[in-house]
Amino acid sequence: MKRGLGLGLAILVLGGLVCGLYLWPRFERATMVASLFTGAEQYKNFPRMHTLFPVTAMPPAQDAVAFPRGSDISLPDTFLHEGQARSVADFLKETDTAALLILKDGSVVFEDYWLTGGTEVTWLSMSVAKSFISALIGIAIADGDILSIDRPITHYVPELAGSAYDGVRIRDILQMSSGARWNEDYSDPSSDINRFARIFALGGSLNSFAATLEPDRAPGTFNRYNSTDTQVLGMLLVQATGRPIADYMSEKLWQPLGAESTAYWLLDSDGMEMAFGGLNATARDYARLGELYRLGGKFNGRQIVPENWVRESVSPDAPHLQPGADNPASDYPLGYGYQWWIPEGGQGDFAAIGVYNQFIYVHPGAGMVIVKLSAFRNYGLDTSPSSYRELETLDLFQTLAEALR
């Protein structure tokens, strides 16, 4: 009798352990996602996303290319934002900066790491991934897999029929002007972006979510930032090329760019990449996209992305895409191209930007590329500029560009 009770207890304990081992990763993922936009520290989470979530890996290039070292520069003590002098050191600390890398004419002139950052540490891209997706769209067009961005997305992704994307041009989706109803307020638990994030945390299909969005405005008339637009572009890539995003990107972009480290894409429950923000890479490898675009789509002497695609990607071509706080047809003061942001002022600079203060900033006139990886804990606590500090970051970068000229 006692032996039977002991065996039963052992089975229960073993079953509990197995159940715990199965459920613990999901619990850890859900806990991490639930902590976003709450003021909780994230610098320990962003470099280990590939250990928390399902991923697919992109290995380093067989012919990896290291950036040469240039003459080291020092950061200025201050920069101006809205007419006020701000301390550079304080700003970097306040935004929980983990990596700051500066290239001048293709050479590293500044590189430093704080918190959990490091030369071989991968970091969550957030929406910086959107600009990589845009580059892949340009390559797929050059390869003939996508015939034109003026074709409707549903020509390639028929499962979006009946949704907000039914009949919408690929161009309008690239330019965050799909017309879909959307709320990207990170501080609102019931917003669309937070409903989207719960799939990321708890499991489910990101593609199925995209098909539930409803129309709100006429496509191509209003610039409304919508992360699902980029997920739809990821669906387009998969359908048009017949390959997973990571597989296609590894061959067409990661290998040709001479990436030095393994990168990862976060996956949903169906094995689909989180196209709108799930890339994980090192600062040096993020810088490769910036250098590629600074050079008009060329890297290491090879034309990887068509030059005309690069030019169009960073050139707002309609009134609703123009930069300016007084633009009534846009929900943000920065201009927008094909998944790239364009600051006001006409300096020719542009940026890939992700929440929590992730940046790839390019200033061709100064020959400069900057990567800033961060875990700004107060990001998105409310809708005030102090909860984002993106325009402030761009002011810092433009100060650095002027110094490097």
C-alpha positions in Angstrom: 0.0 0.0 0.0 2.8 2.4 1.0 4.7 1.4 -2.1 1.6 2.2 -4.2 1.3 5.6 -2.5 4.9 6.3 -3.0 4.8 5.4 -6.7 1.7 7.6 -7.1 3.4 10.5 -5.4 6.5 10.1 -7.5 4.3 10.2 -10.7 2.6 13.3 -9.5 5.9 15.0 -8.7 7.3 14.0 -12.1 4.2 15.2 -13.8 4.4 18.5 -12.0 8.1 18.9 -13.0 7.3 18.1 -16.6 4.4 20.5 -16.6 6.5 23.2 -14.9 9.3 22.8 -17.5 6.7 23.1 -20.3 4.9 26.1 -18.8 7.8 28.0 -17.4 9.1 29.5 -20.7 5.6 30.7 -21.5 5.2 32.2 -18.0 8.6 33.9 -18.4 7.7 35.3 -21.8 4.3 36.6 -20.6 5.9 38.2 -17.5 8.5 40.0 -19.7 6.0 41.3 -22.2 3.6 42.4 -19.4 6.4 44.5 -17.9 6.8 46.5 -21.1 5.7 50.2 -21.0 5.4 50.1 -17.2 8.6 51.8 -16.2 10.3 48.4 -15.4 14.0 48.0 -16.3 14.5 46.1 -19.5 18.2 46.2 -20.1 18.5 42.6 -18.8 15.7 41.4 -21.1 16.6 42.9 -24.5 19.8 41.0 -25.0 18.3 37.6 -24.2 15.2 37.6 -26.3 16.4 34.7 -28.3 16.5 32.6 -25.2 12.9 33.6 -24.1 11.1 33.2 -27.4 11.0 30.8 -30.4 13.5 32.0 -32.9 15.2 31.2 -36.2 18.8 32.0 -36.6 20.8 33.7 -39.4 24.4 32.7 -39.2 27.3 35.2 -39.7 28.6 35.7 -43.2 31.0 33.1 -44.6 33.1 36.1 -45.6 32.5 38.4 -42.6 33.7 42.0 -43.1 34.8 44.0 -40.0 34.5 47.8 -40.2 38.0 49.4 -40.1 38.9 51.7 -37.2 39.2 55.3 -37.9 40.5 58.2 -35.8 38.6 58.1 -32.5 36.3 61.1 -31.7 35.0 62.3 -28.3 31.4 63.0 -27.7 30.4 66.7 -27.1 29.5 67.7 -23.6 26.1 69.1 -24.6 23.6 69.4 -27.4 20.7 71.6 -28.1 17.1 70.4 -27.9 14.2 73.0 -28.2 16.7 75.8 -27.5 18.0 74.2 -24.3 21.4 72.7 -23.7 21.3 69.1 -22.7 24.0 67.0 -21.2 25.1 64.2 -23.6 26.2 61.9 -20.7 23.0 62.4 -18.8 20.9 61.8 -21.8 22.7 58.5 -22.6 22.3 57.4 -19.0 18.6 58.5 -18.7 17.7 56.6 -21.8 19.4 53.4 -20.6 21.8 53.3 -23.5 23.5 50.0 -23.9 25.4 50.7 -27.2 26.5 53.7 -29.2 28.4 53.1 -32.4 29.4 55.8 -34.9 30.8 55.3 -38.4 32.5 58.0 -40.4 33.0 57.2 -44.1 32.7 53.5 -43.2 35.2 53.5 -40.3 34.4 53.1 -36.6 35.2 56.4 -34.9 33.3 55.8 -31.6 32.1 52.6 -30.0 31.1 52.2 -26.4 28.8 49.9 -24.4 27.0 50.2 -21.0 24.7 48.1 -18.9 24.3 44.7 -20.6 25.5 45.8 -24.0 28.7 44.5 -25.7 30.4 43.9 -29.1 28.9 40.4 -29.4 25.6 41.0 -27.6 22.5 40.8 -29.8 19.8 43.4 -28.9 16.1 43.5 -29.8 15.5 45.7 -32.8 11.9 46.7 -32.0 10.8 48.7 -35.1 14.2 49.1 -36.5 13.4 45.7 -38.1 10.9 47.5 -40.3 13.6 49.1 -42.4 15.3 45.7 -43.0 11.9 44.5 -44.3 11.8 47.4 -46.6 15.2 46.6 -48.0 14.1 43.0 -48.6 11.0 44.3 -50.5 13.3 46.3 -52.8 15.5 43.2 -53.4 12.4 41.1 -54.2 11.3 43.7 -56.7 14.7 43.7 -58.4 14.5 39.9 -58.5 11.1 40.0 -60.2 9.3 38.3 -57.3 7.2 41.4 -56.7 6.1 43.1 -59.9 5.2 46.5 -58.6 4.4 48.3 -55.3 1.4 49.8 -57.1 -0.2 46.4 -57.2 -2.7 45.6 -54.4 -1.3 43.5 -51.6 -4.1 41.0 -52.0 -2.7 40.1 -55.4 0.0 38.3 -53.4 -1.7 37.7 -50.1 -5.3 36.7 -50.8 -6.0 35.8 -47.2 -6.2 39.5 -46.5 -9.3 39.8 -48.7 -12.2 41.3 -46.7 -9.8 43.0 -44.2 -8.6 46.6 -44.1 -5.9 45.6 -46.6 -8.2 44.3 -49.3 -7.2 46.1 -52.5 -4.7 48.4 -50.8 -1.5 49.2 -52.8 1.8 47.8 -51.5 3.1 51.4 -51.7 0.5 52.7 -49.2 1.4 49.9 -46.8 5.1 50.7 -47.1 4.4 54.3 -46.3 2.3 53.6 -43.2 -0.8 54.9 -45.1 -2.9 51.7 -45.4 -6.0 53.4 -43.9 -6.5 50.6 -41.4 -8.1 51.5 -38.1 -5.2 51.4 -35.5 -4.2 52.7 -32.1 -0.4 52.4 -31.3 -0.7 54.0 -27.8 1.7 51.9 -25.7 0.3 53.3 -22.5 -3.2 52.0 -23.2 -3.6 48.3 -22.3 -6.5 47.9 -24.7 -4.8 49.5 -27.7 -4.3 47.6 -30.9 -0.5 47.5 -30.4 -0.9 45.9 -27.0 -3.5 43.4 -28.3 -0.9 42.6 -31.0 1.8 42.2 -28.3 -0.3 39.7 -26.4 0.0 37.3 -29.3 3.7 37.8 -29.1 3.6 36.9 -25.3 1.0 34.2 -25.1 1.1 32.6 -28.6 -1.1 32.8 -31.7 -0.8 33.9 -35.3 0.4 37.4 -36.1 -0.9 36.9 -39.7 -4.4 36.0 -38.6 -4.4 39.1 -36.4 -3.6 41.3 -39.5 -6.6 39.9 -41.3 -8.9 41.2 -38.5 -8.2 44.9 -39.0 -10.9 47.1 -40.4 -10.7 50.1 -42.7 -10.8 53.6 -41.3 -9.5 56.0 -43.9 -9.0 56.0 -47.6 -5.6 54.4 -48.3 -2.8 56.8 -49.3 -4.2 59.9 -47.6 -3.1 59.8 -44.0 0.2 58.8 -42.4 -0.7 56.7 -39.4 2.0 54.5 -37.8 0.8 50.9 -37.7 3.0 48.0 -36.9 0.6 45.6 -38.5 1.4 47.2 -41.9 4.9 45.9 -41.6 3.7 42.4 -40.6 1.6 42.4 -43.8 4.8 43.3 -45.7 6.4 40.3 -44.1 3.4 38.2 -45.4 4.0 39.6 -48.8 7.7 38.6 -48.7 6.9 35.0 -47.7 4.2 34.6 -50.4 6.1 36.3 -53.2 9.5 34.6 -52.6 8.1 31.3 -51.3 10.6 31.4 -48.5 10.7 32.3 -44.8 11.9 35.9 -44.1 15.0 34.7 -42.2 16.0 32.4 -45.0 15.5 35.0 -47.7 17.3 37.7 -45.7 20.2 35.5 -44.9 21.0 34.9 -48.5 20.0 38.3 -50.0 21.1 40.7 -47.2 22.9 39.2 -44.2 25.6 37.3 -46.1 26.3 40.0 -48.7 26.6 42.6 -45.9 29.4 40.5 -44.3 27.6 40.2 -41.0 30.0 39.2 -38.2 27.6 37.6 -35.7 24.6 35.3 -35.6 21.2 37.2 -35.7 17.8 36.0 -34.7 14.2 36.6 -35.7 11.5 36.0 -33.1 8.7 33.7 -34.3 5.0 33.4 -33.6 3.3 30.1 -32.9 3.0 29.3 -36.6 6.8 29.9 -37.2 6.2 33.3 -38.9 8.7 36.0 -38.2 7.7 39.0 -36.1 8.4 41.2 -39.1 7.5 44.5 -37.4 10.0 44.3 -34.6 11.6 40.9 -33.9 15.1 41.1 -35.3 17.9 40.6 -32.8 21.5 41.6 -33.9 24.6 43.3 -32.6 25.3 47.0 -32.9 28.0 46.5 -35.5 25.7 44.4 -37.7 22.8 46.9 -37.4 25.3 49.5 -38.6 25.6 47.6 -41.9 22.1 48.5 -43.0 22.9 52.2 -42.3 26.1 52.0 -44.2 24.4 50.2 -47.1 21.8 53.0 -47.4 24.5 55.7 -47.0 26.2 54.3 -50.0 23.0 54.0 -52.1 22.5 50.3 -51.7 26.1 49.3 -52.2 28.3 47.5 -49.7 31.8 46.2 -50.2 31.7 47.1 -53.8 28.4 45.2 -54.5 25.0 46.6 -55.3 22.8 44.7 -52.9 19.7 46.9 -52.9 18.8 48.9 -56.0 19.9 52.5 -55.9 16.6 53.9 -57.0 14.9 51.9 -54.2 17.1 53.4 -51.6 16.5 56.9 -52.9 12.7 56.4 -53.0 12.7 54.8 -49.6 14.0 58.0 -47.9 12.1 60.5 -50.0 8.5 61.4 -48.9 6.5 61.6 -52.1 3.1 62.9 -51.0 1.7 65.6 -48.8 0.7 63.3 -46.0 4.3 61.9 -45.7 6.1 65.3 -45.3 7.8 66.1 -42.0 6.4 68.9 -39.8 4.4 69.1 -36.6 1.7 71.1 -38.4 1.0 68.4 -41.1 -2.7 67.7 -40.6 -2.5 64.4 -42.6 0.1 62.8 -40.3 0.2 61.6 -36.7 3.9 62.3 -36.1 6.2 65.3 -36.9 8.7 63.2 -38.7 8.3 62.5 -42.4 8.0 58.9 -43.8 9.3 56.9 -46.7 9.3 53.2 -47.2 9.6 52.2 -43.6 12.2 54.9 -42.9 11.8 58.2 -40.9 12.8 61.5 -42.3 13.5 64.5 -40.0 12.5 68.0 -40.7 15.1 70.4 -42.0 16.2 69.0 -45.3 19.7 67.8 -44.3 19.2 64.5 -46.3 19.3 62.5 -43.1 17.0 59.6 -42.2 16.6 56.9 -39.6 15.2 53.5 -38.6 13.6 53.9 -35.2 12.3 51.4 -32.7 10.6 51.9 -29.3 12.7 52.1 -26.2 15.2 54.3 -28.2 16.6 52.0 -30.8 18.1 53.8 -33.8 20.0 53.4 -37.0 20.7 57.0 -38.1 22.2 57.9 -41.5 23.5 61.3 -42.5 25.0 60.9 -46.0 26.3 64.6 -46.1 28.4 63.9 -43.0 29.4 60.4 -44.1 27.9 59.2 -40.8 26.0 56.3 -39.5 25.0 56.0 -35.8 23.6 53.0 -34.0 22.0 53.5 -30.6 20.6 50.5 -28.7 18.7 51.3 -25.5 16.3 50.1 -22.9 14.7 53.4 -21.9 12.6 52.3 -19.0 10.2 55.2 -19.1 9.3 54.8 -22.8 5.6 54.9 -23.6 4.4 55.6 -20.0 2.2 58.3 -21.5 1.9 60.3 -24.7 4.2 63.2 -23.7 7.5 63.8 -25.6 9.4 63.0 -22.4 8.1 59.4 -22.7 9.7 59.0 -26.1 12.7 61.3 -26.4 13.1 60.4 -30.1 13.2 64.0 -31.4 15.7 64.7 -28.7 17.8 61.8 -29.9 17.8 63.1 -33.4 19.0 66.5 -32.2 21.9 64.8 -30.6 22.7 62.9 -33.8 22.5 66.0 -35.9 24.9 67.7 -33.5 27.3 64.8 -34.0 26.9 65.1 -37.8 27.8 68.8 -37.7 30.9 68.0 -35.7 31.9 65.3 -38.1 31.5 67.5 -41.2 
